[in-house]
Amino acid sequence: MLHPQVTAAAELRRRPSSEELAADPYQRLLGVRAAMEESNEAESGPALPLPVVADFDADGVPCRLYATRTGTPVLIYLHGGGWCYGSIETVDRFCRRVAERSGCAVVSVGYRLAPEHVFPAAVEDAETVVSYLRRSGADLGLDVSRLAIGGDSAGGQLATVAARRQRDAATPLDFQVLIYPALDPLTSAESYDEVGEYGLDRASMKLAWETFVPDPVRRLTPDVAPLAVADLSGMPPTLLITAEYDALRDEGADYADALIAAGVPVVHTRYMGVNHGFARKLATIDAARAAADQVASALRSALTF
């Protein structure tokens, strides 16, 4: 059963006006971006104060650092939003809570969005931040010898692609956190048919993939489709979170199974009664706070030694 908190949370976001619905697709996209930003306070709550909250530039990629002290391990976090919307601000409250509860620093990445910047721009930005932190993280008071990456939805896809590329470069990351990641450009999972009416359907996800990667030939390459990677051995230990009423549920579960089959330590948790996007709605959905705290606990166990 869908939790009533999910239904209540959905009412907090502004619906598009008739003028916005009649506008061209790009103007509608700008409206979605604005509505997501406008609802952030109501959905995610007030900002938790932390000793360190600082914006910085990582070789041209805007980032925000959250920390409770110096010398801590780091989670690089990539926000969701179909590669087309979302921002550092829309996951600000989530990142604050994870930093406060884990004792680790969190670096939130403002990667370039489509359609203004299509693939591989966002992947390149993720890798730029990893490289910048390895080189200059100590100057920010971070212990980058212990480095994790994570993200939700589209950000989860970017995170695990970056993690695989780091593995292939023989500079593996220590941990990855994937929250209902978008992994299948074919949108072939049965969960689209079973629960596609609960906020994320096949048509909208197909549009997101097509906007992010306009060239269909590239959509099944490893840097786009993590499920197409032939060898997942050596990937970082993984926390993978899925949601019962999420169209992306099955592809996340399939990826967890593929990682396990490759010998990667995986914890896969399915949150019941909630849908796609629940994890950032800390003020409105109890399961969001539980998920953030699970992420924090996993990071503490994986990186604090």
C-alpha positions, 0 to 999 in steps of 0.5 A: 500500500502506498503510504499516505505521506507520499500522497501528501508530499506530492501535493506540495509541489506546484502544478504547471499552469495551462500556459506552461503546459502549452509551452514548448518542451524546453520551457516546460522543462524550465518550469519543472526545474523551478517547481522543484526548487520552489518546493524544496523547503516544504518537502525537505525541511529547514537546513540543518546547521553544520560547522562547515557548509562551503561552496567551491569550484572543482576545476570548473564544476560547482560543488558544496562541501558539508562537514562536521570536522576536518580530516574525515573521509568523503562521499561525493554525491550526485543529485537526481533529476533525470539528468535534466533538473535537480541541483545542489539545492534540491539535495542540500538537506539530505547531504546535511543529514548524511554528513551530520549522522555519518561523521564523513564529509559530503561533497555535492556536485552541480554537474551540467544538465541536459539538454544544454549539455548532453552526454558525456558532460555530466559523466565528465563532471563527475570524474573531474570532481573525483580527480580534483578531490584526489589532488586538492582535497587535503587543502579542504581539510579532507581525508581523500584516502577514503573516498566514496561516491553516490547519488540518487536516480540519474545521479546514481547512474552517474555515480556507478559509471564514475566508480567503474571508470575509476576501477578501470583506471586502477584507482578504485573508490572505497564504497558506492551508495546508489539510491533508486538508480536509473540504469536501463535506457531500454526501460524494459523492466516489468516495474514500469508496467506494475507501478508506473502510475506512481510518479515516474512512468515509462514515457517520462523516463524514455524522454529523460534518457533521450534528452541525456543521450540523444544518440541512440547508438551510445545508449547501450555503451557501458558509460551510459548503461551500467547493466551492459557492463560485461565485468563488474568484479572489483566494483566498490562495496555497495549500498543500493536502495530501491522503493516499492512503488518506483518504476526503477525498482527492478533495474536497481534490483537487477544491478544489485544481483549482478554486482553480487554475482561478480563478487561485490559486497552489496546491501540492497534495501527496498523501502516499502510503501514509497515511490521514486524520489522519496529519499530527499523529502525529509520533512514529509516522509518518515522513510526518507529520514530512515534512508538518510540514516542508513546511508550515514551508517553504511558510510561510517562502517565502510570509511571510518577505520 
